[in-house]
């Protein structure tokens, strides 16, 4: 029997992150074994690009990017529902976030945004987006990232510096 790995790439758009995702999935799908790869994306261009990767199934969820509430609904309801519907054996989230409730399957989390672990980045972000609402949103996202890291079965990062910052926090 094949195990389905659900890849949460809901926020991947055109550009470098899509190129990296395609390269990663080409390598993973080409490996021998009993894994099936299902990628959830929110962008039609990303979905079309992924259609050219052999061995990858995908589902398109363009509604997620409509508003922050849609993003929250994706993580709270739709992503766990999709994992159950696919009978996924594992979730690999490329987005810094996991669903709010711990899933019953192993989870691998890629933390890409080093800004949540940098006082200077926080200062510059809030300087660019001043106000109480912006501060609250940034703090809420940081708490969500930290909660996702804590509940993930495994966490991966792209640099040793980010790994050290996460461990320190």
N, C-alpha and C positions, 0 to 999 in steps of 0.2 A: 504494500500500500504506500502511496505517496503522501508525504507531509506537505501541507500548503503553508508557505511563509507569506503572510500578509505584510506588504511593504506600504507604510503610511508615508506617501510623498505628496500629501494634499497641497502643500504650499510651494511645490517646485514649479517654477515657470521657465520660460525661455532663458537661455544664457548659460553661464558656467555651471550652475548647479544641475541643470538638465544634462549637460554634456557629461558631468561626473557621474550622475545617476545612470545614464545609458551605458557608460563604460563599465561601471560596477556590475550592473545587471547582466551585461553581455558575458562578463567573466563568471559570474555566479551561475547563470543558466547553462553555461557550457560545461560546467563541472559534472562529472558522473555522480550519480546518486539518485535518491528517491525524493527529491524536493521539487515542488511546483511553486512558482513565483507568481503572486497576484499583487499588482501595484495599484493603489488607490491614488488617483490624481484629481486635481481640481481645475486644471488648465487644459483646454482642447489641444493646444499646440504640443504640450507635453504628452498628451495621450496619443496623438498622431505619431510623434517621434518614437514613442515606446512600441507602437504597433509594428515597427520595423525590427524589433529585437526578438530573435527566435526564442521560443520557450517561455515567453512572458505573457501572462494574462493581465488584463487591466480593467479598471472600472473608472468611469468619469463622473465626478461629482462637482459640477461647476457652481452650484448654488452655495457652496461653502464660503466662497470669497465675497458674497454679497454684503456681509456685515460681521462685526465681532460676535454678535449673538449667534450667527450661523456657524462660526468657528467653534464656539462653545458647544452648540448642539452636535456638531460633528464629533467632538471628543467625548461628550457626555452620553450620547445616544447612538449616533450612526456608526461610528467606528467599532464600538463593541458589538453592535448588531451585525455589522458586516463580518467581523471575525467569527461570530457564531454561525452565520448563514453559510460561510465558506468552510466551516469546521476547521479553521486555521489551527495549526499546531504551534505557531509562533508569530509574534508581531515584531516587525523591525520598523521603528519610527525614526524617520530622518528629519524630524521637525522641531526638536528640542522638547517636545511634549508627549506625554502619554495620557490615556483617558483618566478621568478623575478617580474612578474606582479601579482597584487592582483587578486585572484580568486573570482568568483561570489558566492562562497559557503563559509560557515564558515570553519575556519582552526584552528586546535589545533596543537601546536608545542611543541615537547619535546626537550629541550635544555640539552644535555648531556655533552658537552665538556666545562668544566669549564676553560680550558686554555685560552679561548678568553677573560676572565675576570680577568686574573692573570698576573701581570707584571713579576713575577718570572717564570711562565710557558713559557711566551713569550721569556724571556731571555734564558732559557734552550733550547727551541726549536730552536732558531736562533743560539745558540752555536753549536748545533748538526748539523744543516743545514745552514752553514754560506753562506753569499753572498747576493747580491742585489736582485736576483730573489727570493730567499727564503723569504726575508723580504717582498717583494712585494706580494707574494702569501699569506703569513700569514696575512698581512694587508687586502688583498682583501677578504679572508675568514672571517675575523673578521667583516668587513663591511657588508658582506652578512648575517652573523648571526644576527647582530644588525638590519639590514633592515627586516629580517624575523621576529624577535621579535616584531618590531614596527608594522608590517602589520598583524600579527596573531590575530585571534579573541580571542584566549586564549593561554596562555603559561604555561607549566608545567615543573618542574625541579625535580631532585631526592634528593636534599638536601636544607636545609634552608640556608646554607652558600652560595650556588650558587644563590639562590633567592636574597639574600642581595647584592651579587656582581653585579648581573644584574640590580637591582634597582639602585644601586649606580652609575653604568655607564650610 
